[in-house]
Amino acid sequence: MQIKGSVSLAAIAATFLGAAPAWSQTQPADTATQDQTAQAEDYSPLGQIVVTAQRRDTDLQTTSVAITAFSADTLEDERILSFEDLASRSTSLSFTALSPLDQEFNIRGITNTRLDSPSADQSIGIFVDEVYVGRSGLFNFDLFDIARVEVIRGPQGVLLGRNVVGGAISIITAEPEQTPGGSFTFSYGNFDEVLARGHVTGGLSDTVSARLSFQTRNRDGYNRDILHGRDLDDIQSVQLRGQLLHEGAEGFTARLIVDYTNDQSNGFHSVAINAPDPTTQGPWSAAREAVSAALGRPLRIRESLPEHPLYTGDANETPQELDREAWGITLQLSKEFDGFATLESVTGYRHGDAFNLYDQTGIGPDNGFGVLTPTLFTFPVNETEEIDQFSQEIRLVSDPVPQGFDWIVGAYYQRDEVDKFDRFWAEVPLPVLVTLSGESTWDNSAENETYAVFGQVGYRFNDMWRIVAGVRYTHDSKSGTVTGTAVEGGDQFNPTDTVALTPLAATFSEGESFTASYSDSWSEVTPQATIEFTPNDDLFFYATYSTGFKGGGFEDDPANAVAAQTSYDPETVTSFEVGAKIDFLDRRARLNIAAFILDYQNLQVTQTNQDCLCNITDNAADAEILGVEFEAQFAVTDNFILFGGATFLETEYIDFVDSLGRDASGNFLQRTPDYQFNIGGDLSVDIGDWEDALTFHVNYTHRGKMFWAPENVNFEEDYGLLDGRISFTPNNGDWVFSVYGRNITNELYRTNIIPFFGDEVSRLGAPRTYGAELRVRF
């Protein structure tokens, strides 16, 4: 698919040929930061992490943004592979998912819930090497060969590239090096998990270096489809990344990154659990009990019987599966104009294809055991998606100054072309529920375009005081065409039914369709202002007023042309935050605190409605979030470090009545734990002449009660996950042998539920996993 209006990589490179220094990640920090870094490195066992969330290299402890940063060593040592792993170690970040294409990230109570329409935006931005990834489901490869991950909390309405309301996860991959080297890691775990990953790097010439990284991962499923004799939630994946880095004369640098990922599985496991109301029982949990009786044993919670649909005109059923493929190209260019500023460009192109078929309820009328009840319907969802995304950002960043003005100005452009085909199929034994019988499709193509201009200026009065103010103008336009078709009414139980499958049933009969074009646009100005106070090298305080914006959109599978052309509104947020970053006890202890108030207008809330069996997006009139976060580290000795973090939230929907008349005003925000914390430690001991040869790591994460929907009826009780690792590193680090465990106590928890007719149709989190790993460096 061709991207119209894009700028060629060669043309952008040509504008930079003729001048100076390195990419932003290698720029020198300002004088104050350099002094503090030198002192910290002299005697602090807690070390230092440099972050780039403010588009300059800054010490995490002197950056006026709440950030949890993970170094390459931390990601490797704690075997953080996925976003779910990341959430177990990140303050205020939690993760849920309806399906692998519908990942839900929650920071400080703000989440994108099933916003998978081609025109939908994410509430939490995902950035890879500063390129925004618009469709999170098509960026799901593991975190391999990563230099750093920054979890940035709160609205980012000025500098971060794409305007985001809730926060961002910024992934910075490891870049090429001139010195030859590499690593290789092999691990084997339960569920026959085999993981191999590694990289090689080195100079191709005096000015050009290269890096090649790879990972393969194969694992049997955590769950079992006993109807078809297949594993569910299995993994077969391959990932590659190649890079070239040119460090030219007069400070010009260029970095080209090409990545590829492909993963496949038999899809995921759904299990119906009877809802909290003891007076009712849903048809799917009742059917599971009947199957248990037929089996002569209880049906295990990790067993299900997903139905494979037989679509109109097909001779064979279509198996449940997930198949995704994505690739991307990123070009980073940097040119320093000595004594003035650095011109930076980030160009990104991404393409992705995905096919996802899953049975929402995990059991249906064709369950192989002859179990039938009148309302035991099945409703598999079939999604095919293709996306092409082009983005371009250009920034001019002033040189650092010990006193006086610093500034950043820039512009951003992004265009997405998204084609999505949804195929709904259902059958039900009861003839009167004709709206749950048949097949319907939606063919939805969207073109989303956004551009922005932004600027920020700071003034440093002295070593103690600095003020910063910035503003961004964002314009979003979204348009497209959707065709909804009632392919067939009826099924094997209702062969003469001509009523269309819901949600088309209200208007259409078998064979009828509609085609509608939709279009809308929105603009917003998002200012930000910060005061920074640094009384000494160990204390840093800040106060920030910030705003964020997320554009509106259109429904994924509308019931008719009117619904297709009706957009939901953008959402905006105003944030007030105060923070402190404190080092004490001779820099052996560190405490970071942030307190905030978030005021959301027109908060977008998507929920599944059991009346029409469709997703509906409403704009909550307002929502308010109050919270406080703590992150702490303490070096008991140079070889024994304790760490922890905690978040406490008070949230409320204000005057929220949804499109079906349900009043959620005063309720707690959905999919948001009221509190969460993690605590852990690292201990290393010497063995003979080998320093730090034996290391122990443990981490415990606990999440408080969480409501799954705005009505606050269905909820997840609080639960905790325990992870651990023991590593042996002889010969001062040439190779490392480790044993690891995640969810060691085998806690049963859910990553998603949908309330249906008295049941909670649930997705389960990973059970206990463990294994051994060998890592070799050369």
C-alpha positions in Angstrom: 0.0 0.0 0.0 1.5 3.3 -1.0 1.8 6.1 1.5 0.8 9.4 -0.1 2.7 12.6 0.6 5.6 10.9 2.3 9.1 12.3 2.3 11.8 10.0 0.9 14.6 8.9 3.1 17.2 10.1 0.6 15.7 13.6 0.5 15.8 13.9 4.2 19.4 12.6 4.4 20.4 15.1 1.7 19.3 18.1 3.9 21.7 17.0 6.6 24.8 16.3 4.5 27.2 19.1 5.3 27.6 19.4 9.0 27.9 18.0 12.7 27.6 15.9 16.2 26.0 12.8 17.4 22.5 11.5 17.8 20.7 12.8 20.8 21.5 9.7 22.9 25.2 10.6 22.7 24.9 14.3 23.1 26.7 15.7 26.2 24.4 16.5 29.1 24.4 20.1 30.5 27.1 21.2 32.8 25.1 20.7 36.0 24.2 17.2 35.0 27.8 16.3 34.1 29.0 17.5 37.5 26.2 15.5 39.3 26.9 12.4 37.2 30.7 12.5 38.0 30.0 12.8 41.7 27.4 10.0 41.6 29.7 7.7 39.7 32.4 8.3 42.3 30.7 6.7 45.2 27.0 5.7 44.6 26.4 2.0 44.3 22.9 2.8 42.9 24.5 4.1 39.7 23.0 6.4 37.1 20.6 6.0 34.2 20.5 8.6 31.4 17.0 9.1 29.9 15.9 11.0 26.8 12.2 11.6 27.6 12.8 15.4 27.3 14.7 15.0 24.0 18.0 15.7 25.8 20.3 13.3 27.6 19.5 13.9 31.3 20.2 12.0 34.5 17.0 10.3 35.7 17.4 12.0 39.1 17.4 15.5 37.6 14.6 15.0 35.1 11.3 16.7 35.9 9.1 13.8 34.7 8.0 10.7 36.6 9.9 7.9 34.8 10.7 4.3 35.6 13.8 3.4 33.6 15.2 -0.1 32.9 18.7 -0.6 31.8 19.9 -3.4 29.5 21.4 -5.3 32.4 18.1 -5.1 34.3 16.1 -6.3 31.4 18.5 -9.2 30.8 19.0 -10.2 34.5 15.3 -10.1 35.3 14.3 -11.8 32.0 11.8 -9.0 31.2 10.6 -10.2 27.8 7.1 -8.7 27.3 5.0 -5.7 28.3 3.3 -7.9 30.9 6.7 -8.6 32.4 7.5 -4.9 32.3 4.3 -4.1 34.2 5.3 -6.3 37.1 8.3 -4.0 37.8 6.9 -0.6 36.9 5.2 1.9 39.2 1.7 2.8 38.1 1.8 0.5 35.0 -0.6 -2.4 34.6 -1.4 -4.6 31.7 -4.6 -6.4 30.5 -5.6 -7.8 27.1 -8.7 -9.0 25.4 -6.6 -10.6 22.6 -3.1 -10.3 21.3 -4.3 -7.6 19.0 -6.2 -5.7 21.8 -3.5 -5.0 24.3 -4.4 -2.6 27.1 -1.8 -0.5 28.9 -2.9 1.4 32.0 -0.8 4.2 33.6 -2.3 6.1 36.5 -5.8 4.9 35.7 -5.8 5.7 32.0 -6.2 2.9 29.6 -7.2 2.1 26.1 -9.9 -0.6 26.4 -10.6 -2.6 23.2 -10.1 0.5 21.0 -9.2 -1.5 18.0 -11.2 0.4 15.4 -9.0 1.5 12.4 -9.6 5.1 13.4 -8.8 4.7 17.2 -5.8 6.1 19.0 -4.0 4.6 22.0 -4.2 6.3 25.4 -0.7 5.0 26.3 1.8 5.7 23.5 4.3 3.0 22.4 7.6 4.4 20.9 10.4 2.4 19.5 13.6 4.4 18.8 11.4 7.5 19.0 8.9 6.2 16.4 5.3 6.0 17.5 3.6 2.6 17.0 0.0 3.3 16.3 -1.3 -0.2 16.5 0.0 -1.9 19.7 -1.2 -5.3 18.6 1.2 -5.3 15.7 4.1 -4.5 18.0 4.2 -7.4 20.3 7.6 -8.9 19.8 9.7 -9.5 22.9 12.1 -7.0 24.3 15.4 -8.3 22.9 18.8 -6.5 22.6 17.4 -3.4 24.2 19.6 -0.5 25.6 16.8 0.9 27.8 13.1 1.1 28.4 11.5 4.2 29.8 8.0 4.1 31.3 6.9 7.8 31.3 3.9 8.6 33.4 1.4 11.4 32.9 0.3 13.3 29.8 3.0 14.1 27.3 1.5 16.9 25.2 4.6 18.7 23.9 7.9 16.9 23.2 7.3 13.2 22.9 6.5 12.9 19.2 2.9 11.9 19.2 0.6 13.7 21.7 -0.5 11.1 24.4 -2.8 11.6 27.3 -1.9 8.8 29.8 1.9 8.3 29.4 4.2 6.4 27.2 6.5 3.3 27.0 9.7 4.3 25.1 11.9 1.5 23.9 15.5 2.3 22.9 17.3 -0.5 21.1 21.0 -1.2 21.6 23.0 0.6 18.9 26.0 -0.5 16.8 29.5 -0.3 18.3 32.9 0.1 16.7 34.5 -2.5 19.0 33.7 -6.1 17.8 31.7 -8.1 20.2 28.4 -9.9 20.8 26.5 -12.3 23.0 24.4 -15.4 22.7 21.7 -16.6 25.1 20.0 -20.0 25.2 17.3 -21.0 27.7 15.0 -23.9 28.2 11.9 -23.9 30.4 8.7 -25.7 31.3 6.0 -26.0 28.7 9.0 -26.9 26.4 10.0 -23.3 26.0 13.1 -22.9 23.9 14.5 -19.4 23.5 17.6 -18.4 21.6 18.8 -14.8 21.2 21.9 -12.9 20.5 23.7 -10.1 18.7 27.0 -9.3 16.9 28.4 -5.8 16.4 31.6 -4.2 15.1 33.0 -1.6 12.8 32.8 -1.9 9.1 35.1 1.1 8.6 36.4 3.9 10.7 33.1 5.7 10.5 30.5 2.9 10.0 29.5 0.2 12.5 26.8 -2.5 12.3 24.7 -4.6 14.6 22.7 -7.7 13.9 20.3 -9.0 16.6 17.9 -12.0 16.6 15.6 -14.0 18.8 13.6 -17.1 18.3 11.1 -18.4 20.9 8.9 -21.5 20.9 6.7 -22.7 23.7 3.8 -25.1 24.2 0.6 -23.6 25.4 -0.4 -22.8 28.9 -3.9 -24.0 28.2 -5.6 -26.8 26.3 -8.4 -27.1 23.7 -9.7 -30.5 24.5 -12.3 -30.4 21.6 -9.6 -30.3 18.9 -6.7 -31.7 20.9 -4.5 -28.5 20.7 -2.5 -26.3 23.0 -3.7 -22.7 23.4 -1.6 -19.6 24.2 1.4 -21.2 22.6 4.2 -19.2 20.9 6.3 -19.7 17.8 8.1 -16.4 17.0 11.1 -15.1 15.0 12.5 -11.6 15.4 15.4 -9.9 13.6 16.9 -6.4 13.7 19.7 -5.0 11.6 21.4 -1.6 12.0 24.0 0.6 10.5 25.5 3.6 12.3 27.5 6.3 10.5 29.5 8.7 12.6 30.9 11.2 10.1 33.0 14.2 10.1 31.9 17.5 11.6 29.5 15.8 13.9 27.1 14.3 11.5 25.5 10.9 12.4 23.0 8.6 10.7 21.5 5.4 12.1 19.4 3.1 10.0 17.3 0.4 11.8 15.4 -2.4 10.1 13.3 -4.9 12.1 11.2 -7.9 11.4 8.9 -10.0 13.5 6.6 -12.9 12.9 4.6 -14.9 15.5 2.0 -17.6 15.3 -0.1 -19.6 17.8 -3.3 -21.6 18.1 -5.0 -18.5 19.7 -6.0 -18.0 23.3 -8.0 -19.7 25.9 -11.4 -18.4 27.2 -13.1 -19.8 30.2 -16.5 -19.0 31.6 -16.6 -18.4 35.3 -19.9 -17.9 37.1 -20.3 -14.3 38.0 -20.5 -13.1 41.6 -24.3 -13.1 41.7 -25.2 -16.5 43.3 -28.8 -16.3 42.0 -27.9 -16.7 38.4 -25.6 -18.9 36.3 -24.6 -18.2 32.8 -25.0 -20.8 30.0 -21.3 -21.4 29.4 -20.3 -22.2 33.0 -23.3 -24.5 33.2 -22.2 -26.2 30.0 -18.7 -26.7 31.5 -20.3 -28.4 34.4 -22.3 -30.7 32.1 -19.1 -31.5 30.1 -17.4 -32.3 33.4 -20.2 -34.8 34.2 -19.8 -36.4 30.8 -16.0 -36.6 31.2 -16.3 -38.2 34.6 -14.0 -35.5 36.1 -14.0 -31.8 36.7 -13.1 -29.7 33.6 -9.9 -28.0 34.5 -9.9 -24.2 34.5 -7.2 -24.2 31.8 -9.2 -26.5 29.5 -11.8 -25.2 27.1 -13.7 -26.3 24.0 -13.5 -23.4 21.5 -15.8 -23.8 18.5 -14.3 -23.5 15.0 -16.7 -21.6 12.7 -18.0 -23.0 9.4 -18.4 -19.8 7.3 -20.8 -19.5 4.4 -19.5 -21.2 1.3 -16.7 -23.1 3.1 -16.4 -26.8 3.1 -14.4 -27.0 6.3 -14.3 -25.2 9.6 -11.7 -22.4 10.1 -9.4 -23.2 13.1 -8.8 -20.7 15.8 -5.3 -19.1 15.4 -3.2 -16.0 15.5 -0.7 -15.1 12.8 1.1 -11.8 12.8 3.9 -10.3 10.7 5.4 -6.8 10.9 8.5 -5.0 9.8 9.8 -1.4 10.1 12.4 1.0 8.9 13.7 3.8 11.0 16.2 6.5 10.0 17.7 8.8 12.6 19.8 11.7 11.5 21.6 14.3 13.5 23.7 17.4 12.6 25.3 19.7 15.1 25.8 23.4 14.4 28.6 24.1 16.8 27.8 26.6 19.5 24.1 26.9 18.4 22.0 23.8 18.2 21.6 20.2 16.9 19.2 19.4 14.0 17.6 16.0 14.4 15.3 13.9 12.2 13.4 10.7 12.9 11.8 9.0 9.9 9.7 5.8 10.5 7.8 3.5 8.3 6.0 0.4 9.6 3.9 -2.3 7.9 1.9 -5.0 9.6 -0.4 -7.9 8.8 -2.4 -9.9 11.2 -5.1 -12.6 11.3 -6.8 -13.4 14.6 -9.6 -15.9 15.1 -10.9 -16.7 18.6 -14.0 -18.1 20.3 -15.1 -15.5 22.8 -16.9 -18.0 25.2 -14.6 -21.0 25.0 -17.5 -23.5 24.6 -20.6 -23.6 22.4 -23.3 -25.9 21.1 -20.9 -28.0 19.0 -18.9 -29.1 22.1 -18.5 -32.7 21.2 -20.4 -33.9 24.3 -24.0 -33.2 23.1 -24.4 -30.5 25.8 -27.1 -28.0 24.8 -29.0 -25.4 26.6 -31.4 -22.8 25.0 -29.0 -19.9 25.4 -25.7 -21.7 24.8 -24.7 -19.6 21.9 -21.2 -19.4 20.4 -19.7 -16.2 18.9 -16.3 -16.5 17.4 -14.5 -13.3 16.3 -12.4 -13.2 13.1 -10.1 -10.2 12.5 -7.8 -9.5 9.6 -5.8 -6.3 9.8 -3.2 -4.5 7.6 -1.5 -1.3 8.4 0.9 1.1 6.7 2.3 3.9 8.9 4.7 6.7 7.9 5.9 9.3 10.4 8.4 12.1 10.3 9.7 14.3 13.1 12.2 17.1 12.8 13.6 18.9 15.9 16.1 21.7 16.5 17.6 21.4 20.0 19.7 24.1 21.4 23.1 23.5 22.9 23.1 23.0 26.7 23.9 26.1 28.8 25.0 26.4 32.5 22.8 29.6 32.7 20.3 31.3 30.5 18.0 30.1 27.8 17.7 26.6 26.2 15.0 25.7 23.7 13.5 23.0 21.4 11.3 23.5 18.3 10.0 21.0 15.9 7.3 19.5 13.7 5.7 16.1 13.5 3.7 14.3 10.7 2.1 10.9 10.7 -0.2 9.1 8.2 -1.8 5.7 8.8 -3.7 3.5 6.3 -5.5 0.8 8.1 -7.6 -1.9 6.5 -9.6 -4.1 8.9 -12.0 -7.0 8.1 -14.2 -8.3 10.9 -16.1 -11.5 10.5 -18.7 -12.4 13.1 -20.3 -15.9 13.2 -22.7 -17.3 15.7 -25.1 -20.1 16.3 -27.6 -20.8 19.1 -30.0 -23.7 19.8 -32.9 -21.5 20.8 -35.0 -20.4 17.7 -36.3 -17.3 19.4 -32.8 -15.8 19.7 -32.5 -15.3 16.0 -30.2 -12.3 16.4 -27.5 -14.7 17.6 -27.6 -16.8 14.5 -25.8 -16.3 11.2 -22.8 -14.4 9.8 -22.0 -10.7 9.4 -18.9 -8.9 8.2 -17.5 -5.4 8.3 -14.9 -4.2 5.8 -13.4 -1.0 7.2 -10.7 1.1 5.6 -9.4 4.2 7.4 -6.9 7.0 6.6 -5.6 8.8 9.7 -3.5 11.8 9.4 -2.0 14.0 12.1 0.5 16.9 12.1 1.8 19.1 14.9 4.2 21.9 15.6 5.7 22.3 19.0 8.2 24.4 21.0 9.7 24.6 24.4 11.9 27.2 26.1 13.7 26.9 29.4 15.6 29.4 31.5 18.2 28.5 34.1 18.6 31.3 36.6 21.4 29.5 38.5 22.4 26.0 39.7 19.2 25.9 41.8 16.3 27.3 39.7 15.1 26.6 36.2 11.7 27.2 34.6 10.4 25.5 31.4 7.3 26.3 29.3 6.2 24.6 26.1 3.2 24.3 23.8 2.0 22.0 21.0 -0.6 22.5 18.3 -2.0 19.1 17.1 -4.4 18.6 14.2 -6.0 15.1 13.6 -8.1 14.1 10.6 -9.7 10.7 10.1 -11.7 9.4 7.3 -12.7 6.1 5.7 -15.3 3.8 4.4 -17.0 0.8 6.0 -19.3 -1.8 4.5 -21.4 -3.9 6.8 -22.9 -7.1 5.3 -25.5 -9.5 6.7 -23.9 -12.5 4.9 -26.3 -15.1 6.3 -29.0 -15.6 8.8 -29.6 -18.9 10.5 -27.4 -21.8 11.4 -27.6 -25.6 11.8 -30.2 -25.2 14.5 -32.1 -22.4 12.8 -31.8 -23.1 9.0 -34.7 -21.0 7.9 -33.9 -17.9 9.9 -33.2 -14.8 7.7 -32.6 -12.3 10.5 -29.1 -10.8 10.4 -26.6 -11.5 13.2 -26.4 -8.8 15.8 -25.5 -5.9 15.7 -26.8 -5.7 12.1 -30.0 -7.5 13.2 -31.9 -4.3 14.1 -31.9 -3.1 10.5 -30.9 -5.8 8.0 -32.0 -9.2 6.8 -29.9 -11.9 5.2 -28.0 -10.7 2.2 -28.5 -7.0 2.9 -25.7 -4.5 3.5 -24.8 -0.8 3.9 -21.8 1.2 2.9 -21.0 4.5 4.6 -18.2 7.0 4.3 -17.1 8.8 7.5 -14.9 11.8 8.2 -14.0 14.2 11.0 -11.2 16.3 12.3 -10.1 17.8 15.5 -7.5 20.3 16.7 -6.0 21.1 20.1 -3.4 23.3 21.8 -1.7 21.6 24.7 0.5 23.8 26.9 2.9 22.7 29.7 4.9 24.5 32.3 7.5 23.3 34.9 9.4 24.8 37.8 12.6 22.9 38.8 14.4 23.5 42.1 17.8 21.8 42.9 19.0 23.0 46.3 22.0 20.6 46.2 23.4 17.6 44.4 21.2 15.2 46.3 17.8 17.0 46.1 15.6 17.7 43.1 12.1 19.1 43.2 9.7 20.0 40.4 6.1 21.1 39.9 4.4 20.7 36.5 1.2 21.8 34.8 0.6 19.7 31.7 -2.1 18.9 29.2 -2.6 16.1 26.7 -4.9 15.3 23.8 -6.2 12.1 22.1 -8.2 12.4 18.9 -11.7 11.1 18.4 -12.7 8.2 16.2 -15.4 5.9 14.8 -16.8 2.6 15.8 -15.2 -0.7 14.6 -18.4 -2.6 13.7 -21.3 -0.1 13.5 -24.9 -1.4 13.3 -25.9 0.9 10.4 -24.8 3.9 8.3 -25.8 6.4 10.9 -23.7 4.7 13.6 -20.8 4.4 11.1 -20.8 8.2 10.5 -21.2 9.2 14.1 -17.8 9.9 15.8 -16.9 9.8 19.4 -15.2 12.9 20.7 -11.5 13.5 21.5 -10.4 13.3 25.1 -8.2 15.9 26.9 -6.5 15.9 30.2 -5.1 18.5 32.6 -2.5 17.4 35.1 -1.0 19.0 38.1 2.0 17.1 39.5 4.6 17.8 42.1 7.6 15.5 42.6 10.8 15.0 44.6 13.9 13.0 43.7 16.1 12.5 46.8 19.4 10.8 47.4 20.5 10.4 51.0 22.7 8.3 53.3 25.8 9.2 51.2 23.8 8.3 48.1 23.2 4.8 49.3 19.5 5.5 49.4 17.1 7.0 46.9 13.5 8.0 47.2 11.4 9.4 44.3 7.9 10.7 45.0 5.2 12.1 42.7 1.7 13.4 43.6 -0.8 14.3 41.0 -4.3 15.3 40.1 -5.6 14.4 36.6 -8.8 16.0 35.3 -10.1 14.3 32.2 -12.8 15.7 29.8 -14.7 13.4 27.4 -12.8 10.3 28.6 -13.3 7.6 25.9 -14.7 4.5 27.5 -15.2 1.3 25.4 -17.2 -1.6 26.8 -18.9 -4.7 25.5 -22.7 -4.5 25.7 -24.4 -7.9 26.2 -27.7 -6.6 24.7 -26.2 -6.1 21.2 -23.0 -8.2 21.7 -21.0 -5.2 20.4 -18.5 -2.8 21.6 -19.7 0.8 22.2 -17.4 3.8 22.8 -18.8 6.6 25.0 -17.3 9.8 26.2 -17.5 10.0 30.0 -18.4 13.6 30.8 -15.4 13.9 33.1 -13.2 11.8 35.2 -10.9 12.7 38.1 -7.8 10.9 39.3 -5.8 11.6 42.4 -2.7 9.7 43.2 0.7 9.4 44.8 3.7 7.2 43.7 6.8 6.1 45.5 10.0 4.5 44.1 12.9 3.6 46.4 16.3 2.0 46.4 18.6 1.2 49.3 22.1 -0.1 49.0 22.5 -2.0 52.3 26.0 -2.8 51.1 27.7 -2.5 47.7 26.5 -6.1 47.0 23.0 -6.0 48.5 20.4 -3.6 47.1 16.7 -3.4 48.0 14.2 -1.7 45.7 10.4 -1.1 45.6 7.6 1.1 44.3 4.0 1.8 45.1 1.0 3.6 43.7 -2.2 4.7 45.5 -5.1 6.0 43.4 -8.5 7.6 44.1 -10.5 7.8 40.8 -14.0 8.7 39.9 -16.3 9.0 36.8 -18.1 12.3 37.1 -21.6 12.5 35.5 -21.1 9.5 33.3 -24.3 8.1 31.7 -23.5 5.9 28.7 -25.4 5.6 25.4 -27.6 2.8 26.8 -28.6 4.9 29.8 -26.4 3.2 32.4 -25.2 5.6 35.1 -21.6 5.0 36.3 -21.3 8.4 37.9 -19.2 8.2 41.1 -17.8 4.8 40.2 -14.1 3.9 40.2 -12.4 3.9 36.8 -12.3 0.5 35.0 -9.3 -1.7 34.8 -7.4 0.3 37.4 -6.1 -1.2 40.6 -6.8 1.1 43.6 -3.2 0.4 44.7 -0.2 -1.6 43.5 3.3 -2.2 44.7 6.4 -4.2 44.1 9.3 -4.9 46.3 12.5 -6.9 45.8 16.2 -7.2 46.1 19.5 -8.1 44.5 22.3 -9.8 46.4 25.7 -10.8 44.9 28.5 -12.7 46.6 32.1 -13.5 45.7 33.4 -17.0 45.1 37.1 -17.2 45.5 38.7 -14.7 43.2 35.5 -14.3 41.2 33.8 -11.1 42.1 30.0 -11.1 42.3 30.0 -14.6 40.9 26.7 -15.7 42.6 23.7 -13.3 42.4 20.2 -13.7 43.8 17.2 -11.6 42.6 13.7 -11.7 43.9 10.7 -9.5 43.0 7.1 -9.5 44.4 4.3 -7.5 42.7 0.9 -7.0 44.3 -2.1 -5.4 42.7 -5.2 -4.3 44.5 -8.9 -4.8 43.7 -9.8 -3.8 40.1 -13.2 -3.3 38.5 -13.4 -4.6 34.9 -16.1 -2.2 33.7 -17.5 1.3 34.6 -20.6 -0.3 36.4 -18.2 -1.6 39.1 -20.0 -5.0 39.2 -17.4 -7.4 38.0 -14.0 -7.2 39.6 -10.6 -8.9 40.1 -9.6 -9.5 43.7 -6.2 -8.4 44.8 -3.3 -10.8 44.0 0.4 -11.0 44.1 3.1 -12.5 41.8 6.5 -13.7 43.0 9.5 -13.9 40.6 13.1 -15.0 41.3 16.4 -15.7 39.7 19.8 -17.2 40.7 22.8 -16.6 38.5 26.4 -18.0 38.5 29.0 -15.9 36.7 32.5 -17.3 36.8 35.6 -15.8 35.2 34.3 -12.2 35.8 31.5 -12.4 33.3 32.5 -14.3 30.2 29.4 -16.5 30.6 26.4 -16.6 33.0 24.3 -19.6 34.0 21.0 -18.9 35.6 17.8 -20.6 36.9 14.7 -18.5 37.0 11.0 -18.7 38.0 8.0 -16.4 37.4 4.7 -16.6 39.3 6.5 -19.0 41.6 3.4 -19.5 43.8 1.3 -20.4 40.7 -1.2 -17.6 41.4 -4.4 -17.8 39.3 -5.3 -14.4 38.0 -7.1 -12.9 34.9 -5.9 -10.5 32.2 -9.4 -9.9 30.9 -13.1 -10.6 31.5 -16.3 -9.9 29.6 -19.6 -10.2 31.5 -22.1 -12.3 29.5 -25.5 -13.4 30.8 -24.3 -14.1 34.3 -20.9 -15.5 33.4 -17.5 -13.8 33.4 -15.8 -15.0 30.2 -12.2 -14.8 31.3 -8.6 -14.8 30.0 -6.1 -16.2 32.4 -2.6 -15.0 33.2 0.4 -17.2 32.8 0.9 -20.0 35.4 4.1 -20.8 37.1 7.0 -20.9 34.6 10.6 -21.8 35.3 13.8 -22.8 33.5 17.5 -22.5 33.0 19.5 -20.1 30.9 23.1 -19.8 29.6 24.4 -16.5 28.3 27.8 -16.1 26.7 29.5 -12.8 25.9 32.4 -12.4 23.5 
